[in-house]
């Protein structure tokens, strides 16, 4: 696995939508996405104005069950 890049939440959201995730709700500053085909793939993305911390990005990848390469291909 390559080094995790610094990505803004909006970039991650664009990639998730291209991968088949749909926005379901927003609570405070956290947006919730659920995959349209596999309802067990649920992702919470904090909508900060600054780039996501690397542990948070890693958690998003784990929740979505995707690799970093898949995310980067869909930016």
N, C-alpha and C positions, 0 to 999 in steps of 0.2 A: 504494500500500500504506500502511495506517495504521501508527502506531507499535506496536511490539511490546509487549504487556502483560507484566506479571510474573505468571507462572503457576507453580504448584507442579507437580511431576512427576505427582502423583496426578490432577490435573485433566487433564493432557495424556494420560495413560493412558486415562482415561474417554472422552475425545474420540476417541482412536485406536480403541478398541474399538467405538465407535458407527459409525466409518467402515469397519469390516470388518477390522481388524487383530486378530491372535490372539497371545497371549503364548506364546512358544516356550521360552525359557530365561532364567535369571538367572545371571550370573557376577559375583560380588562385589556391587557396588551398581549394576550396569547390567542393565536388562531389555531383552530382544530381542523385537521384534514383527515378524510377517510378515503381509502382506495375504492374506486367504483366497482371493481370486480371482486376484490378480496376484502371483505368488511373487517377482518381481523387486523389489517394494516392501518393503524391509527397513529397520527403524528401531531404533536403540538409544537408550534413554532412561535417563539417569543418575538413580537414585532418591535424590536428596538430600532433606534435611529442609527446605531453604530454597528459595525460588523459583529457577527456572532462569535462568542468565545469558542475556542476549539473543542473543549469538552461538550458544549451544547451542540455543535455541529455533528460531532461523533454520535451523540445521543439521537439526533434527528435521523441520521443514517441507519442506526440500529432499529429505531421505531418503524421506519419505512421499509426495512428489510431490503435496502439497496446498497450498492457499493459507491464509493466516491467517484469512480469512473463513470458510472451511470448518471450520477447527479451532474457531473461536469459536462457530459455529452448533451444534456438537455438544457443547458443554460442559454 
